[in-house]
Amino acid sequence: MKPLSDKSSSFTDSVIRRMTRVSIQYDAVNLSQGFPDFDPPKEITDRLAEVAATGPHQYALTWGAKNFRDALAKKYKHFSGMDIDPESEIVVTCGSTEAMMASMMSVCNPGDKVVIFSPFYENYGADTILSGAQPVYVPLNPPEFTFDADVLEAAIKQEGVKALILCNPSNPCGKVFTRDELVIIAELAKKYDIYVITDEVYEHILYKPNKHTYISTLPGMRERTIICNSLSKTYSITGWRLGYVIASPVIVDRVKKVHDFLTVGAAAPLMEAAVTGLNFGDEYYEELQRHYTHMKEVFTGGLKDIGLNFSDPQGAYYVMVDISEFGYDDDVVFCEELARKVGVGAVPGSSFFKEDVHNYIRFHFAKQDETLYKALDRLSDIRTKMNR
Ligand SMILES: Cc1ncc(COP(=O)(O)O)c(C=O)c1O
């Protein structure tokens, strides 16, 4: 038989999902794959029950139900001050995952280059392969995960660079880019005429005093920013697969077409139910921050008590722990042994870094207290069980 496609052969198995399988095999507390183990807001699930009876159950408009886009535009006005035309500047997608893929396919020709900060969310690797683009990596230097503006400029000015992907707040390192850092990125984007494709799925998961700045609101950035975002994390509905692209009409016009042929559209009944969430008032987002701050304090407080070295996250729900003290030169082996000997699942940091970094592992802490305490209890033995 003829060989299958080159593109599909270049994908590697997701390390995160592999660590989930390892966690199951050893009955470990799985803090590898990032999804909450608590329920979404009851108002949203109650509304879903109503919608089950009333519909809609057929295709929505390909670029998203009107009431969903209207509610989204209103929410963006509230949080970012941006005026967004729900007809020409929004495409509702199947999660931010599709939003990013459709954006990359709308922007890139095969051979174009895309700048990606490393460590990075693993999907961007696949997105570049599928869109035919070549990644150019710029390091975010641990433990503070800052970048060197000269290194960034050297990357952006390379011939063929078309876009930069900005994950803010960042998975895996929990970095929230400051306004000053975003100004540097924005100025370079304008100077070298590139697009900025954002991934802002953690925009509401922030730890004080960090604040989210939408790079699209910086001078001259609105027309060159393509916002990819979703409801997955903000409303704890990762399984609903609701995301969106917000960009200028010229860009959205292209994204609409790619999206139409990729998926036709997001699930109509879920869009209808999720409008309830988009209409929540400020108190919902304040409570979300309180809840995440509590989970972060429980988990990182426990890590501190155990004496582990970690980078305190500014946003998102992950923490990178430095495992140098354990004397392993392979973080994948470390994670497998951690699941087997200690009973806690983590992701090897090397799966996020392009650079040769093997001394970090990533835990996520979007979990109920009892899950976090169980993991911490097990981790309290880490030195006796893991030292070489
Ligand atoms: C940075 C980042 N972007 C996108 C996603 C996926 O988002 P969605 O569920 O909207 O496809 C995740 C999920 O973990 C993520 O961490």
Ligand as a Chemical Component Dictionary entry (heavy atoms), coordinates in Angstrom:
data_LIG
# 
_chem_comp.id                   LIG 
_chem_comp.type                 NON-POLYMER 
_chem_comp.pdbx_formal_charge   0 
_chem_comp.three_letter_code    LIG 
# 
loop_
_chem_comp_atom.comp_id 
_chem_comp_atom.atom_id 
_chem_comp_atom.alt_atom_id 
_chem_comp_atom.type_symbol 
_chem_comp_atom.charge 
_chem_comp_atom.model_Cartn_x 
_chem_comp_atom.model_Cartn_y 
_chem_comp_atom.model_Cartn_z 
_chem_comp_atom.pdbx_ordinal 
LIG C1 C1 C 0 -2.849  27.352 26.211 1  
LIG C2 C2 C 0 -3.995  26.508 25.803 2  
LIG N1 N1 N 0 -4.643  26.799 24.670 3  
LIG C3 C3 C 0 -5.685  26.054 24.251 4  
LIG C4 C4 C 0 -6.132  24.980 24.989 5  
LIG C5 C5 C 0 -7.288  24.181 24.469 6  
LIG O1 O1 O 0 -8.414  24.984 24.528 7  
LIG P1 P1 P 0 -9.826  24.488 23.974 8  
LIG O2 O2 O 0 -10.399 23.544 24.963 9  
LIG O3 O3 O 0 -10.596 25.742 23.895 10 
LIG O4 O4 O 0 -9.607  23.877 22.649 11 
LIG C6 C6 C 0 -5.492  24.634 26.175 12 
LIG C7 C7 C 0 -5.924  23.453 26.946 13 
LIG O5 O5 O 0 -5.288  22.987 27.847 14 
LIG C8 C8 C 0 -4.397  25.432 26.604 15 
LIG O6 O6 O 0 -3.756  25.145 27.724 16 
# 
loop_
_chem_comp_bond.comp_id 
_chem_comp_bond.atom_id_1 
_chem_comp_bond.atom_id_2 
_chem_comp_bond.value_order 
_chem_comp_bond.pdbx_ordinal 
LIG C1 C2 SING 1  
LIG C2 N1 SING 2  
LIG C2 C8 DOUB 3  
LIG N1 C3 DOUB 4  
LIG C3 C4 SING 5  
LIG C4 C5 SING 6  
LIG C4 C6 DOUB 7  
LIG C5 O1 SING 8  
LIG O1 P1 SING 9  
LIG P1 O2 DOUB 10 
LIG P1 O3 SING 11 
LIG P1 O4 SING 12 
LIG C6 C7 SING 13 
LIG C6 C8 SING 14 
LIG C7 O5 DOUB 15 
LIG C8 O6 SING 16 
# 
